[in-house]
Amino acid sequence: MLQLLLTCLGVLVLLITLVPYTRIRHWSVRSFDFPLLQIAIVATVWALAQLALHPDSGWQWAGVTTSVIAAAIQWMRIYPWTPLARCTVVKSRSYAPDQELKLLVSNVLTPNRQASKLIDLVKKHEPDILLTLESDQWWGDQLDAAVAETMPEAIRIPLDNLYGMHLYSRLPLENVEIKWLIQDDIPSIHAWVKLKSGDRIRFHALHPRPPAPSESDESLWRDAELMLVGQAIAKCSEPTVVAGDLNDVAWSPTTKLFCKISGMLDLRRGRGQYSTFHAKYPMLRWPLDHVFVTEHFTLVHMERLSEVGSDHFPILVTLRHNPSRAAENEPEKADREEREDAEETIEEAQERHGEAPV
């Protein structure tokens, strides 16, 4: 009976492993994009458990085989986000503070009222830019009182719908735009940041709607927003940074396509997962909060910070604008089919905009 149960579970975990490769956008399918490491561990344990029972029939070996295949697929998908893989963004080799950008990104969780924890981190690390997601008017008031003097450049979008944003900067911000790209209640911030060196970089702050029962039945709205921003970045050869809670993991088909469409690079690749969600459940964690860059940058430092009362950990990244080393980075390029897929996703979302939950 135990062997039969393990065999059925092996088949199930293989199905769970393969279903994210489909084009189905329903949240019940896309949710399996997230727990990659957890599924890999479960598949490995099930395979070992079945081998320990000394299988002696075809259906028992079928259970072992399905578990092994599922584990192999999942570990292969995880590999690029481990220190064993090659980094796609190279490490900075020299000290050049005037060319650096220190960025702190934190989804604060709107009902969370432990603002002092985040403010203490800001005072300790002194980022050039602080980006908060899910920040309402209360959070804006706390941040204004604590950091506005040292970070005078500010963009405030206080909302009560879990999609508020606040951006504070020590560096000058130019040509600031607040856009509602796909849905009328989901804002994004777009600006130029002027470094101390005088160089200007393009900055995009995003927090698209996730595929989840309480938010949206499908991933279309998130996918379309990422594709739309990716297309805009591809048309611009300037150094660019994208940051925010993308409500997607680095290895999902959507985020990988976004990187190909835009030419952006994932700082995590070759370094680790730096999982930022869920802060309260160690066994259920994956990377949702991201910083992507074009090939114009090298990485000085990246760190997941301590919890701030939210369900997300903040992440701190220090970048160096270093175009002379652009050739050492390795952006991927989308092929014709992938570009067409991105365009179709955007068009579908725009056509169905009137049906979107707002």
N, C-alpha and C positions, 0 to 999 in steps of 0.2 A: 504493500500500500504506500509506504514512504517513497519507494522508487517511482511508482506511478505518479505520485504528487510532484516529485522533483522533475520528472519528464514533462509533465504538463506545464510546470512553471518555466522550464527551459524553453519550451515552444513559445510561451507567452512573452518572455523577456526578449526573444528574437523578434517577435512581431513588434514589440515596443521599440526595439532598436531600429527596425526598418521603416516604420510608419513616418518618422520625420523626413524621410527622403521623398515622400510624396508631395504634391503641390496643394494638398488640402489645407485650407487656412483656418478651419474651425479650431477654437481654443483647446478642445479635447485632444487634438492631434498635435498642435504646436506646443502644448505643455510638455511634451516629451523631448523637446529640444533642450530643456533646461537641466534636468538632473543627470548629466552625462556621467560624471564620476560615480554617482550613486548607483546607476544602472550597471556600470562596468564592474563595480565591486560585487553587486548582487549576482551578476552572471558568473563571475569568477568563483564565488563561494558555492553557487549551485553546481557548477561543473566539478569542483573538487569534492563536494558532498556525494555526487553521483558516482564518481570514480572510487570513493572510499567504500561504497556499497558493492563493489566488484560486479558491474553489470555483465550479464551473460546472455542477453537476448537482443534482438534487433531493435525493438522499441526502446529498450533501456539505453542502448548505444545512441539511438536517435536523440534521446534527451541530453546525453553528454555532448553530442555534436552540436545541437542547437545552442546550448549554453556556451560552448567554446567559441562558436562563430559570433554570437552576440558579444561576448567579452572581447574578442579580437577586434571587432568593428569599433566598439566603444573606446578601447585603449588606443587604437590608431587615430581616432578622432581627437582624443585628449592630447596625444603626443606633442603637437605643435605648441601647446600651452604648458609645456614643462621646460625646466632648465636644460633638458637633454637636446632640445631642438635648437635650431639656429635663430637668433634674434633677427627680426625684420627691421627693427630700428636700432642702430648701433649705439654703443655707449659713448658718451662724451669723454674726450681724453684731456681736455684742457679747461682752465678756469677763465671764464669770461662773463662776469655778472651782468654787464650791460647788454648782453645778448640773450639773457635767460628770462624765462617766464615760469614762475611758480604758481601753480593752479591747485586750488582745493575745491573739490566737488562733494556736495553732501545733500542727499535726499533726507530732509529733516523729519518727515512724517507729520502731516498737519496737526493731528491731535496732541503730538508730543510737545510738552512745555518745559523741557530741560535745556533751554537755550544756553545756559551758562556753560554746559559741556562743550558745545560747539564754539562758543566765544573764547573759551580757554584755549582750544586748539588753534584758533585763528591768531590769538596773541602769542602763542608759543612758536608757531611755524612762520608767521608773517608772510602769507602768500601775497603775490601780486594781484591775483584775482580770486575772489570767493564766489562760487556759484551755488545757490541753494535751490532745491526743487521741493515742491509741495509746501512752499512757504506762503502763509496767509498774511493778513494785516498785522496780527499779533507778532508773528515772527519778524516781519519787516520793522516793527517798532523796536523790538529788542536789538536787532542788528544795527539799526540806525543809531541807537544810543551807544552801542559798543564799538562800532568800527567805522562809522561814517567820517569821523575826523581824520583817521589815518588812511581811509580808502574813499576819497571824496567823489570819485566817479561812480555813479550808481544808476542801475536800471531796475525799476521796481514794477512787478506785475503781481500784486497780492490777490489771490483768488481763494475761494473756499471749496473748490471742486477737486482738490488734490493735484492741480496743475499750475499752481502759482510758482513764480520764479523771482529770485532776486540776484542781481549780479553787482558786486562791489569791486572796485579796482583802484590800485595805487597808480596805475599807468593810465595815460590818456586814452580815452575811447573816442573813436571818430565814426561818422556816418552810421550811427546806431539806427537799427530798424527792429521793430517788434512785428512779427508776422504770425498769421494764423493760417498755416500752410494748407492743411487738409480739412480740418474741422474747426468750427467757429469758437470752440471753448478750449482749444489746445494751443497755447502760445509757444513761440520760439524767439530767441534773441540772435541777432546778427549784427556784428560790428567789426571795426578795425581797431586793433590794439597797437599802440605805438610803444615800442621798447625803448629802454634808456639809450640804446645805440642809435636810435632814430629810425630803425627798420620798422616796417608796418606788417602785421600779420592779420589774416582774416580769422574771425572767431565765430563759431556757431554753437549755441546752447540749445539742446533739444530735450524734450520729455514726451515722446509720443504715447498714445493710448495703448495699453497692453491687451493681448488676447486673454481675457479672463471672464468668468461668469458675471462678476459684478461690474465689468467695464465694457467689454465687447465680445460678441460671440465668435469673432474672427480677427485675424491679424492684419486684414487689409489696410486699415487706417495707419497702423504703425509702419507696415511695409512701405506704403505709398509715401509717407513723410520722409523716411530714410532714402528712398529712391529719388525723390524730388530734390532733396539737399545734395545727394550724391551727384546728380546730373549738373547742378549749379557749380559744384566744386570742380567737376571735370572740365568745365568751360573756362575756368580761371586757373592760370599758372602760378598764382601767388601762394606763398606759404600759408597754410591753413591748419586750424585746430578745431576739432569737433569734440564737445564734451557734454555730458549729461547722463541721466538715467534713461537708457534707450529701451528699457523693458524687453531686452533681448540679450542672449548670451553671445559671446564672441564667436562660437563655432556654429551658430545656426546658419541655415541657408540664406536667411535674409541679411544678417550682418556681414557674412562673407561676400554676398553680392553687392552690398553697399560699398564695401572696401574696393571691390573690383571696378564698380561703376565710377567711383570718385577718385580712385588711385590712393586712397588713404591707407595708413599703416597702423597696425594694432600693437601698442606698446607691450602688451602682455606676451605676445608670441616669443617663445624662447626664454621666458622668465618665470612664468607661473600663472595661476588663475587669479590670484588676488580677489577672491570672492567677496563681494560687498553685500550680498543678501542671502540668507536672512540672518540678521545680527543676533537674534535670540535663539536660533536653533542650529547648532554647529553641524548637525548631520544633514541639514537641508540648506546648503549654501552654493551659490553660483555667482558669476560676475555679471551684474546688471548695469553698473555705473562705469562709464567708459571715457577714455580720452584717446582720440585718433588724431594722427598727424600726417601731413604730407612729407615727402622725402627730404624736405628742407631742414629737418630737425634731427638732433641727436638727443639721447636721454641722459640727464644728469642723475635723476633719482625718482623712484616711484615707491609709494608706501601706502598700505591700508592703515588708517588711523583707528584709534579706540572708539568705542561706541558712544553715541551722543543721545541715547534714549529712543532713537529711531529703529525701524526694522532694517535700515541700511547702515553700513559703515561708511564713513567718509573716505575718500581716496585723495592722496596728495601726489602731484606730479611736478617735477621740475624739468623743463625742456630748455635746450639751447638752440637758438636759431643759427644753423651752421650749413648753409647751402653748399659750401665747398666739399662737404662729405656726402652730398645727395646720392652720388653714384654707388655708395656703399650700402644704401638701403634698398629694399627689394619690394616695391609695390607690384601688385598683380593687376592685369588689365582684363577687362571684360571682353568677351568675344561678341559677335553679332547677335547670336541667340540670347545671350544674357542681357545685352542692351535692349533687345526687343521685349524681353520679359519685364524689365524694369519699366519701360514705357507703357506696356499693357497694364501693369499694376497701378501706375499713376492715373491713367485714363479711366480705369474702372472705378477708382476711388472718387475721382472728380465727377464722373457721371452719376455715382450713387450718393453724392454728398448730401442730397436732400433727405436720404433715408438714414443718415448716420445718427446715432444716439448723441444728443447734446444736452 
